[in-house]
Amino acid sequence: MSKDFKELFEPIKIGSMELKNRISMAPMFTKYASESGEVTDKLIEYLVRRAKGGAGLIVVENACIDWATGRGDGNPVAIHHDRFKPRLHDLAKSVQRYGAKIIPEIQHVGRQTFSHHLDIEQPLAPSPIKSEVGGDMPRAMTEEEIEKAIQDFADAARRTKECGFDGVEIHGAHGYLISQFLSPRTNKRTDKWGGSFENRSRFGLAVVKRIRKEVGPNFPLFYRLSVEESTPGSLSLEEGVKYAQLLEEAGVDCLDVTHGTYESIKHFPMQGDPKDQLVYLAEAVKKEVSIPVIAVGSLSFEPEVALDVIKNQKADIVHFGRALLGDPDLPNKIKNNKLEEIRSCIRCNECTGSIDQGHFLSCCVNAECGYEYQDALQPTRDSKRIVVVGAGPAGLEYSITAARCGHQVTLLEKEEQIGGLARVASTTAYKNQELSNMLNYYEVMLKKHGVDLHLGVEGKIENIQEFQPGLVILAMGSKAMELPIPGVEYSEIAINKLLDDGAGLGEKVCIIGGSGVGLDLALFMKEKDKEVTILEMGDTVGRELSGHLRWHLREMVLAEGVEILTEHRVVEITKDSVIASTDGEEVRIECDDVLTAVGFKRLDTEELKAGLAEQDIEVQVLGNMKGAGHFKDAIHAGFWAAVDA
């Protein structure tokens, strides 16, 4: 074990449970359960893989205690009926086999859902107050419904124990039912369940006491608490800490301290956010309670940050969330001091973005996430000599994966560095570390797996033939498109200005196109103290990004003073202005320079393909044929193509 991180790997007792280390896998909704909420092999193998990777505790995603009234979007894990116990038992035993403890997070969503997910006409809540970010207008719960919800939590906890789990966690955070009762923003009741802090605390404490009565004194009970909500009129840190003390008195064994609701959303730290921005919450609670406390919030992005939390007693356990999607072996790599081999999360939130699109949870940098049950990465029985042309994300992922399968891989890249557009994107300060870590990982893995890398070598037929390949993979990527309008000669391609550090630009810069590239460029220009305007023909910017990242980037750009003009279609560029059409009128925006970020098109590989075919060499082109995809598209295309090689 690495002496540098020994404090992260010391055991800890939580009630009757002992964890082998201080690293816990945070609960994350996956949609891997069946449509009726039953545990699937897909879910089991996904969690088993993280147990094998060294996590001391696995917290299973939101498990629904009342399918008829408390279910959120999609298909959460169901724990509302005894018929789900066999597969829940399978899940518990499968994870425990690898030395990890496992607990489910039991949940009722309250108002944060839509009526079409439920068997009732309206969602239930303490008060009829609609969520600002999603969900139908709820109705106030009756006394009988409140009592039923309390008992449903207790019944779910009982099933947890009967299924062989090591404990149970109550989801009292992120704006779901229990936190709706606690928060003065969402609880306007005038009976014993609302009004004063004592009354608003009553529901959550009743749930804890009923569960403790149901499962007995020795079954570990965790509570996930948004100790501060950070929206007007909501739960303050002072009240949150006071409530934490009451939870300990009521019989909670461990407090899983998080932040906010989906109206404040700081519990998803993203690119550019500090790595420890939520630690102060756990630290505030830990000072006032004697039970263990869990800290959250990008703590695994830099293992040193997680170590600091434990070493300096800011919390007792650290949650690793998205980072374990990207690298299930993260705890073991930290333990064995193999930090250079960590496949870091890039905090792009494509994981939550896939859920928002109605898909399974997936990970940008790890194509195997969610497909562990397929056991896809197998040694080949037919080793090939493969030449990969292009060292962008697709080519890098293909090369490493094919080499891991036993192929002999040569990688050609015309530039003097690997990375392609990812290298360009890393120029902006706010995400430089995330993308640089990704590229550093690929450099290490190329060497580890024996990929023969040749930089500064173009993918010409004569260069490729030197290596006598049996298969050629074209991963040559894309190039930026030009805008087909009058005056385009007065503009420059946006990514070119990232490459030359914005050389020669005047004070006022107009960026045409509010894509992720346009937003990145705007932030980069603000680093250069430019006055920036973004013109976007659509009704919003960053449309191709995950919802959380889109919101985050938009807020960052606006905070830097960038002007965003949506529904502005550029019709002409002049020497000192941009002319755009909006609401049937033409407007002129004066500027010194115009930069275009209007998309990408694939490099034409037809001539190269034909030439290789004449030499009887098999050729495959990676990726989306219509243009540049996301890093996720590229990485996943590279992985699965290599598995099938």
C-alpha positions in Angstrom: 0.0 0.0 0.0 1.1 3.5 -0.8 2.2 5.3 2.4 1.2 8.6 0.8 -2.5 7.7 1.1 -2.6 5.3 4.1 -5.3 7.4 5.9 -7.7 6.7 3.0 -7.3 3.0 3.6 -7.8 2.8 7.3 -10.9 0.8 8.5 -13.8 2.6 10.2 -16.7 1.4 12.2 -20.3 2.6 11.5 -22.5 1.1 14.2 -22.0 -2.6 13.9 -20.5 -2.3 10.4 -16.8 -2.1 9.7 -15.6 -0.6 6.3 -12.2 -1.7 5.0 -11.4 1.9 3.9 -12.7 5.4 3.8 -13.9 5.3 0.2 -17.6 5.0 -0.6 -19.3 4.8 -4.0 -22.0 7.5 -4.0 -25.5 6.6 -5.1 -26.1 7.5 -8.8 -29.3 6.8 -10.8 -28.5 4.5 -13.7 -31.8 3.2 -15.2 -30.2 -0.3 -15.1 -33.1 -1.8 -13.2 -35.9 -3.4 -15.2 -38.9 -1.3 -16.3 -40.7 -2.7 -13.2 -37.8 -1.8 -10.9 -36.3 -5.3 -10.5 -32.6 -5.7 -10.1 -30.9 -6.8 -13.4 -27.6 -8.5 -14.2 -26.6 -5.2 -15.8 -27.0 -3.4 -12.4 -25.3 -6.2 -10.5 -22.2 -6.4 -12.7 -21.9 -2.6 -12.8 -21.7 -2.5 -8.9 -19.6 -5.6 -8.6 -17.0 -4.1 -10.9 -16.7 -1.1 -8.4 -16.5 -3.5 -5.5 -13.6 -5.3 -7.3 -12.0 -2.0 -7.8 -11.6 -1.4 -4.1 -14.5 0.7 -2.8 -15.2 0.0 0.8 -18.9 0.9 0.6 -21.3 0.8 -2.3 -24.5 2.9 -1.9 -27.1 1.6 -4.3 -29.0 4.3 -6.2 -32.4 5.6 -5.2 -34.7 2.6 -4.3 -38.4 3.5 -4.5 -40.5 2.9 -1.4 -43.8 3.5 -3.1 -44.1 2.9 -6.8 -47.6 4.4 -7.0 -46.9 7.8 -5.4 -43.1 8.1 -5.0 -41.5 7.2 -8.2 -39.3 9.6 -10.2 -38.4 9.6 -13.8 -37.7 6.3 -15.5 -37.2 3.0 -13.6 -35.5 3.3 -10.2 -34.7 0.2 -8.2 -37.9 -1.0 -6.5 -38.0 -2.0 -2.9 -41.7 -1.3 -2.2 -42.8 -5.0 -2.2 -41.5 -8.3 -1.0 -41.5 -9.7 -4.6 -38.3 -7.8 -5.3 -36.4 -9.4 -2.5 -34.8 -12.3 -4.5 -32.9 -10.1 -6.9 -32.1 -7.5 -4.2 -30.5 -10.4 -2.2 -28.5 -11.5 -5.3 -27.2 -7.9 -5.6 -26.1 -7.7 -2.0 -24.3 -11.1 -2.0 -22.6 -10.4 -5.3 -21.1 -7.2 -4.1 -20.2 -8.5 -0.6 -18.2 -11.3 -2.2 -15.5 -8.8 -3.1 -15.0 -7.3 0.4 -17.2 -4.2 0.0 -20.2 -3.4 2.2 -23.4 -2.4 0.4 -26.5 -0.4 1.4 -29.5 0.8 -0.6 -30.7 4.4 -0.6 -34.4 4.4 0.0 -36.4 7.3 -1.4 -39.8 8.9 -2.0 -39.5 11.7 -4.6 -42.4 13.8 -3.4 -43.1 16.7 -5.7 -40.1 16.1 -8.0 -41.8 14.0 -10.5 -44.5 14.1 -13.2 -48.0 12.7 -12.9 -47.5 10.3 -15.8 -45.0 8.4 -13.7 -47.5 7.8 -10.9 -50.8 6.0 -10.3 -52.3 9.1 -8.8 -53.4 12.4 -10.5 -50.9 14.7 -8.8 -47.6 14.2 -7.0 -47.6 14.4 -3.2 -45.8 17.0 -1.2 -46.0 18.8 2.2 -47.5 21.8 0.4 -48.8 22.5 -3.1 -45.7 24.3 -4.4 -44.4 23.3 -7.8 -40.7 22.7 -8.4 -39.0 25.3 -10.6 -37.0 22.8 -12.5 -39.3 19.9 -13.2 -42.4 18.2 -12.0 -46.2 18.8 -12.0 -48.0 20.8 -9.4 -48.3 18.6 -6.3 -51.1 18.5 -3.7 -50.6 18.6 0.0 -50.5 15.2 1.7 -53.2 14.1 4.1 -52.5 12.9 7.6 -53.1 9.3 6.4 -50.7 9.7 3.4 -48.0 11.0 5.7 -48.4 8.0 8.0 -48.3 5.7 5.1 -45.1 7.2 3.8 -43.5 6.8 7.2 -44.4 3.2 7.3 -43.4 2.7 3.6 -39.9 3.8 4.6 -39.8 1.4 7.5 -41.0 -1.5 5.4 -38.4 -0.8 2.8 -35.7 -0.7 5.5 -37.0 -4.1 6.8 -36.7 -5.6 3.3 -33.2 -4.2 3.1 -32.2 -6.1 6.2 -34.1 -9.3 5.1 -32.2 -9.2 1.8 -28.8 -9.3 3.5 -27.6 -5.7 2.9 -25.2 -4.3 5.4 -27.3 -1.3 6.3 -29.7 1.2 4.8 -29.6 4.9 3.8 -32.6 7.3 4.0 -32.6 9.8 1.1 -33.4 13.0 2.9 -31.6 15.3 0.4 -31.7 17.0 -2.9 -35.3 18.3 -2.7 -37.1 14.9 -2.4 -40.0 14.2 0.0 -38.2 14.3 3.4 -36.2 17.4 2.6 -39.4 19.0 1.3 -40.9 18.7 4.8 -37.7 20.1 6.4 -37.3 23.1 4.1 -39.2 26.3 4.8 -39.2 26.9 1.1 -41.4 23.9 0.3 -43.2 23.3 3.6 -45.9 25.9 4.3 -48.2 23.7 6.4 -49.8 25.1 9.5 -50.4 21.8 11.3 -47.9 19.7 13.4 -45.9 18.9 10.2 -45.0 22.5 9.3 -44.2 26.0 10.4 -41.6 25.9 13.2 -38.2 24.1 12.8 -39.4 21.5 15.3 -42.5 20.8 13.2 -40.6 20.7 9.9 -38.2 18.3 11.4 -40.9 16.0 12.6 -41.5 13.9 9.4 -37.8 13.0 8.9 -37.3 12.2 12.5 -40.5 10.0 12.5 -39.1 8.1 9.5 -35.8 7.5 11.4 -37.5 6.4 14.6 -39.9 4.1 12.8 -37.0 2.5 10.8 -35.0 2.0 14.0 -38.0 0.3 15.6 -38.4 -1.9 12.6 -34.8 -3.0 12.0 -33.5 -3.0 15.6 -30.7 -1.1 17.3 -27.8 -2.8 15.6 -28.6 -2.4 11.9 -26.5 0.5 10.5 -28.7 3.5 9.5 -27.3 6.2 7.2 -29.1 9.5 6.4 -28.3 11.6 3.3 -28.8 15.2 4.2 -28.7 18.4 2.2 -27.4 20.4 5.1 -27.8 23.7 3.2 -30.0 24.4 0.2 -28.8 27.8 -1.1 -32.1 29.0 -2.6 -34.1 31.9 -1.3 -36.1 31.0 1.8 -34.8 27.5 2.0 -32.9 25.4 4.6 -29.9 27.3 6.1 -26.6 25.7 7.2 -27.4 26.7 10.8 -30.7 24.8 10.7 -29.2 21.9 8.7 -26.5 21.4 11.4 -29.1 21.6 14.1 -31.2 18.9 12.3 -28.1 16.7 11.9 -27.8 16.7 15.7 -31.4 15.6 16.0 -30.8 12.8 13.6 -28.0 11.5 15.7 -30.2 11.6 18.8 -32.9 9.7 16.9 -30.7 6.8 16.1 -28.8 7.6 12.8 -25.3 6.0 12.7 -23.8 8.0 9.8 -24.6 11.3 8.1 -24.0 11.5 4.3 -23.7 15.2 3.9 -24.5 16.8 0.6 -25.9 20.1 -0.7 -28.9 21.7 -2.2 -31.8 20.7 -4.4 -32.1 20.6 -8.2 -32.9 24.3 -8.0 -29.4 25.0 -6.7 -27.5 22.0 -8.1 -24.1 22.5 -6.5 -24.0 18.8 -5.7 -22.8 18.3 -9.3 -19.4 20.1 -9.3 -18.4 20.6 -12.9 -15.5 21.7 -15.1 -14.0 24.8 -13.5 -15.5 24.3 -10.1 -13.2 23.8 -7.0 -12.5 20.2 -6.2 -13.5 20.6 -2.5 -16.3 23.2 -2.7 -18.7 21.1 -0.6 -16.4 19.9 2.1 -17.2 22.9 4.3 -20.7 21.3 4.8 -19.4 18.0 6.1 -16.9 19.8 8.2 -19.6 22.0 9.8 -21.7 18.9 10.7 -18.7 16.9 11.9 -17.9 19.6 14.5 -21.4 19.1 16.1 -22.0 15.3 16.0 -20.1 12.3 17.3 -21.2 9.8 14.5 -19.2 9.3 11.2 -19.8 11.9 8.5 -19.4 11.4 4.7 -18.2 14.3 2.5 -19.0 14.7 -1.2 -18.1 16.7 -4.3 -15.4 15.9 -6.8 -13.2 14.6 -4.0 -11.7 11.9 -6.2 -10.6 14.1 -9.0 -7.4 14.7 -7.1 -6.7 12.0 -4.6 -4.8 14.5 -2.5 -8.0 16.4 -1.9 -9.8 13.2 -0.6 -6.7 12.5 1.6 -6.8 16.0 3.0 -10.5 15.6 4.0 -9.7 12.4 6.0 -6.3 13.3 7.3 -7.4 16.7 8.7 -10.7 15.2 10.1 -13.0 17.3 8.0 -15.0 14.1 7.4 -14.6 10.4 8.1 -15.5 8.9 4.7 -15.3 10.4 1.2 -17.9 9.6 -1.5 -16.5 8.9 -5.0 -19.2 9.2 -7.6 -18.6 10.0 -11.3 -14.9 9.2 -11.0 -15.9 5.5 -10.3 -17.9 5.5 -13.5 -14.7 6.6 -15.4 -12.4 4.2 -13.5 -13.8 1.5 -11.4 -10.3 0.6 -10.2 -9.7 4.1 -8.8 -9.4 3.1 -5.1 -7.0 0.3 -5.9 -4.9 2.6 -8.1 -4.6 5.1 -5.3 -3.8 2.4 -2.8 -1.1 0.9 -5.0 0.3 4.4 -6.0 -0.6 4.1 -9.7 -2.0 7.6 -10.0 -0.6 8.0 -13.5 -2.9 5.1 -14.6 -6.1 6.7 -13.4 -8.7 7.4 -16.1 -10.0 10.6 -14.6 -13.5 11.9 -14.8 -13.6 15.0 -17.0 -16.7 16.4 -15.2 -18.6 16.8 -18.4 -21.8 15.3 -16.9 -22.5 13.2 -20.0 -23.4 10.6 -17.4 -26.4 12.6 -16.2 -27.0 13.8 -19.7 -27.6 10.3 -20.9 -30.3 9.9 -18.2 -31.9 13.2 -19.2 -32.2 11.8 -22.8 -34.0 8.8 -21.6 -31.0 6.5 -22.0 -29.0 4.3 -19.6 -26.4 5.9 -17.5 -23.1 6.0 -19.5 -19.7 7.6 -19.1 -17.8 9.7 -21.6 -14.4 8.3 -20.8 -15.3 4.7 -20.1 -17.3 2.9 -22.8 -17.6 -0.2 -20.6 -19.7 1.6 -18.0 -23.0 -0.2 -17.8 -21.8 -3.0 -20.1 -19.7 -4.9 -17.6 -22.1 -7.8 -17.8 -21.0 -8.4 -21.4 -17.3 -9.0 -20.4 -16.4 -7.6 -23.8 -12.7 -7.1 -23.4 -11.3 -10.6 -24.3 -7.9 -11.8 -25.7 -8.1 -12.2 -29.4 -7.5 -15.5 -31.1 -6.4 -13.8 -34.3 -3.8 -11.2 -33.6 -3.5 -8.6 -36.3 -1.0 -6.0 -37.3 -3.1 -2.8 -37.1 -2.2 0.8 -38.1 -4.3 3.5 -36.6 -4.2 6.9 -38.3 -5.1 9.8 -36.0 -4.4 10.2 -32.3 -7.5 12.0 -31.3 -9.7 10.4 -28.6 -11.2 7.8 -31.0 -7.7 6.7 -32.3 -6.2 6.7 -28.8 -9.0 4.6 -27.4 -8.9 2.2 -30.3 -5.2 1.7 -30.1 -5.1 1.0 -26.3 -8.1 -1.3 -26.5 -6.8 -3.3 -29.5 -3.4 -3.7 -27.8 -5.0 -4.9 -24.6 -6.8 -7.5 -26.7 -3.5 -8.7 -28.1 -3.2 -7.0 -31.4 0.1 -5.3 -32.6 -0.8 -1.7 -32.9 1.0 1.2 -34.6 -0.5 4.7 -34.2 0.3 7.5 -36.6 -0.3 11.2 -35.8 0.6 14.1 -38.1 1.0 16.5 -35.3 3.8 16.5 -32.7 1.4 15.7 -29.8 -1.5 13.4 -29.3 -5.0 14.6 -28.6 -6.5 16.1 -31.8 -9.4 18.4 -30.9 -9.2 17.4 -27.3 -5.8 19.0 -27.1 -7.2 22.2 -28.6 -10.2 22.1 -26.2 -7.8 21.8 -23.2 -6.5 25.3 -24.0 -9.3 27.0 -22.0 -8.3 27.4 -18.3 -11.6 26.2 -16.8 -11.2 22.6 -18.1 -7.5 22.4 -18.8 -6.8 20.1 -15.9 -9.7 17.7 -16.8 -8.7 17.3 -20.4 -5.0 17.3 -19.7 -5.5 14.5 -17.3 -7.3 12.5 -19.9 -4.5 13.0 -22.4 -1.9 12.1 -19.9 -3.7 8.9 -19.1 -3.6 8.0 -22.8 0.1 8.7 -23.1 0.8 6.4 -20.1 -1.5 3.6 -21.5 0.1 3.8 -25.0 3.4 3.0 -23.4 2.1 0.4 -20.9 0.3 -1.6 -23.6 3.1 -1.4 -26.2 1.5 0.8 -28.8 4.1 1.9 -31.4 3.4 5.7 -31.5 4.8 7.8 -34.4 4.3 11.6 -34.1 4.8 14.0 -37.0 3.9 11.2 -39.5 1.0 11.8 -41.9 -1.4 9.0 -42.8 -0.2 8.7 -46.4 -0.3 5.3 -48.2 3.4 5.0 -48.4 3.8 5.7 -44.7 1.1 3.2 -43.8 2.6 0.5 -46.1 5.9 0.6 -44.2 4.2 -1.2 -41.3 2.7 -4.0 -43.4 -0.8 -3.8 -41.7 -3.5 -6.3 -42.0 -6.0 -3.7 -40.9 -6.0 0.1 -41.1 -8.2 2.2 -38.9 -8.9 5.8 -40.0 -9.5 8.0 -37.0 -8.5 11.3 -38.7 -11.3 13.3 -37.2 -12.8 16.5 -38.4 -12.1 20.1 -39.3 -14.0 23.3 -38.6 -16.6 24.4 -41.1 -16.7 27.9 -42.7 -19.9 29.9 -42.7 -21.3 30.2 -46.3 -22.3 33.9 -46.1 -21.1 37.2 -47.6 -18.0 38.6 -46.0 -16.7 35.3 -44.5 -13.2 36.4 -45.5 -13.4 38.9 -42.7 -13.7 36.1 -40.1 -11.4 33.5 -38.7 -12.1 30.0 -37.5 -12.6 29.9 -33.7 -10.4 27.0 -32.8 -7.5 28.5 -34.7 -7.5 31.3 -32.2 -7.3 28.8 -29.4 -4.2 27.4 -31.0 -2.4 30.7 -31.5 -3.4 32.2 -28.1 -5.7 34.8 -29.6 -2.9 36.6 -31.4 -3.7 39.8 -33.2 -7.3 40.2 -32.0 -8.8 43.6 -31.2 -10.7 44.5 -28.1 -14.2 43.7 -29.4 -14.8 40.1 -30.6 -18.0 38.6 -32.0 -18.3 34.8 -31.9 -20.7 33.3 -34.4 -22.1 30.1 -32.9 -23.1 29.3 -29.3 -22.0 25.7 -29.3 -19.7 24.3 -26.6 -16.8 25.5 -28.8 -18.2 29.0 -28.9 -18.7 29.1 -25.2 -15.2 27.8 -24.6 -13.8 30.5 -26.9 -15.8 33.2 -25.1 -14.2 32.2 -21.8 -10.8 32.1 -23.4 -11.3 35.6 -24.9 -12.3 36.9 -21.5 -9.0 35.5 -20.1 -7.5 37.9 -22.7 -9.6 40.8 -21.4 -11.7 41.0 -24.6 -15.2 42.4 -24.9 -17.2 39.4 -26.2 -20.5 38.9 -27.9 -21.9 35.5 -28.9 -24.5 35.3 -31.7 -26.5 32.1 -31.8 -29.3 31.4 -34.3 -31.1 29.0 -32.0 -33.0 29.8 -28.8 -30.3 28.6 -26.4 -26.5 28.1 -26.3 -24.6 24.8 -25.7 -27.5 22.7 -27.0 -25.3 19.7 -27.7 -24.0 19.6 -24.2 -25.4 17.7 -21.2 -28.1 19.7 -19.5 -26.1 20.4 -16.3 -22.9 21.4 -18.2 -25.0 23.7 -20.5 -26.4 25.4 -17.5 -23.1 25.6 -15.8 -21.2 27.0 -18.8 -23.9 29.6 -19.6 -23.7 30.8 -16.0 -19.9 31.0 -16.2 -20.0 33.0 -19.5 -22.6 35.4 -18.2 -20.7 35.9 -15.0 -17.7 36.9 -17.1 -19.7 39.6 -18.8 -20.2 38.0 -22.1 -23.2 39.1 -24.1 -25.3 36.3 -25.5 -27.7 37.1 -28.4 -29.9 34.1 -29.2 -32.2 33.9 -32.2 -29.8 36.0 -34.1 -29.0 34.5 -37.6 -25.9 36.1 -39.1 -26.5 37.1 -42.7 -23.3 39.1 -43.5 -19.9 39.9 -42.0 -18.2 43.2 -42.8 -14.8 44.6 -42.0 -15.9 46.0 -38.6 -19.3 44.4 -37.8 -21.7 41.5 -38.0 -25.1 41.9 -39.5 -27.8 39.5 -38.1 -31.5 39.0 -38.6 -33.7 38.7 -35.5 -37.5 39.1 -35.2 -37.7 40.0 -38.8 -35.2 42.9 -38.5 -31.6 43.3 -39.3 -29.2 44.5 -36.6 -25.5 45.5 -36.8 -23.1 44.5 -34.0 -19.9 46.4 -34.2 -16.6 44.5 -33.5 -12.9 44.4 -34.3 -12.8 40.7 -35.1 -15.2 37.9 -36.0 -14.7 34.3 -35.0 -16.8 31.4 -36.3 -17.8 28.3 -34.3 -20.5 26.8 -36.5 -19.6 23.1 -36.4 -17.3 20.5 -38.0 -17.2 18.2 -40.9 -15.4 15.0 -41.3 -12.1 14.9 -43.2 -12.5 13.3 -46.6 -10.9 9.8 -46.4 -12.3 8.4 -49.6 -9.1 8.8 -51.7 -7.0 7.2 -48.9 -9.5 4.3 -48.5 -9.5 3.6 -52.2 -5.7 3.7 -52.4 -5.4 1.2 -49.5 -8.1 -1.0 -51.0 -6.0 -1.2 -54.2 -3.2 -2.7 -52.0 -5.7 -5.3 -50.6 -5.5 -3.7 -47.2 -8.7 -3.8 -45.0 -9.8 -0.3 -44.0 -12.3 0.8 -41.3 -13.3 4.4 -40.6 -14.2 5.3 -37.0 -16.9 7.5 -35.7 -19.8 9.7 -36.9 -19.7 10.2 -40.6 -21.7 13.4 -40.5 -19.2 15.5 -38.4 -17.3 15.8 -35.2 -19.0 14.0 -32.3 -18.5 14.5 -28.6 -15.5 13.0 -26.9 -17.9 10.4 -25.7 -18.9 9.5 -29.2 -15.3 9.2 -30.3 -14.1 7.2 -27.3 -17.0 4.8 -27.4 -16.5 4.3 -31.1 -12.9 3.5 -30.6 -13.5 1.0 -27.8 -16.2 -1.0 -29.4 -14.5 -1.1 -32.8 -11.3 -2.4 -31.2 -13.2 -5.1 -29.3 -14.6 -6.3 -32.6 -11.3 -6.2 -34.4 
